[in-house]
Amino acid sequence: MIELPTAARVDMIVFDMMGRPVQRVLTNENLLAGEQQIRIDTDFLAAGNYFVMLRAEGASLVQKLIVGE
């Protein structure tokens, strides 16, 4: 769950531990202000640790993602 203070164009990318992009969840997607629930499909990802980067209007946030078996 993310919360946007204003409507924004958003990119969300999943990276492996080596910094390689493995999944583009959102690409220049126009999202409304407020709480947003975004589903990340992890079915094709191997179990392990990943990073999720969210970019919106010049700001970015990185969170750890743990995928189990």
C-alpha positions in Angstrom: 0.0 0.0 0.0 1.3 3.4 -0.9 -0.1 6.9 -0.3 0.3 9.7 -2.8 -0.2 13.2 -1.7 -1.2 14.3 -5.2 -1.9 12.6 -8.5 1.3 11.5 -10.1 3.0 9.5 -12.9 4.5 6.5 -11.2 7.2 3.9 -12.0 7.6 0.8 -9.9 10.4 -1.7 -10.6 11.5 -4.9 -8.8 15.3 -5.4 -8.7 17.3 -8.4 -7.7 20.1 -8.2 -5.1 22.6 -7.4 -7.8 20.6 -4.3 -8.9 19.2 -5.8 -12.1 15.6 -5.0 -13.0 13.6 -8.2 -13.0 10.0 -6.9 -13.2 8.4 -3.6 -14.2 5.2 -3.4 -12.2 4.2 0.2 -13.3 5.6 2.2 -16.1 4.7 5.9 -16.2 1.3 5.0 -14.8 -1.0 7.9 -13.9 -2.3 7.3 -10.3 -4.7 9.4 -8.3 -3.9 11.0 -5.0 -4.6 9.0 -1.8 -4.0 5.4 -0.8 -3.2 3.0 -3.7 -2.9 -0.8 -3.4 -0.5 -2.2 -6.0 -0.2 -6.0 -6.5 3.2 -7.4 -7.4 3.0 -10.8 -9.2 5.8 -12.8 -7.6 4.8 -16.2 -9.2 7.8 -16.1 -11.6 10.3 -14.8 -9.1 12.7 -17.3 -7.4 12.5 -17.3 -3.6 14.8 -14.7 -2.2 15.3 -11.0 -1.4 14.5 -8.2 -3.9 14.1 -4.4 -3.8 11.1 -2.5 -5.0 11.7 1.0 -6.2 8.8 3.5 -6.6 9.4 6.7 -8.4 6.8 9.5 -8.5 7.3 13.1 -9.6 11.0 13.3 -8.8 10.8 11.4 -5.5 11.8 7.8 -5.0 11.3 5.1 -2.3 13.0 1.7 -2.0 11.6 -1.2 0.0 12.8 -4.7 0.6 10.6 -7.5 -0.8 11.1 -11.1 0.5 9.7 -13.9 -1.8 9.1 -17.2 -0.1 8.7 -20.6 -1.8 
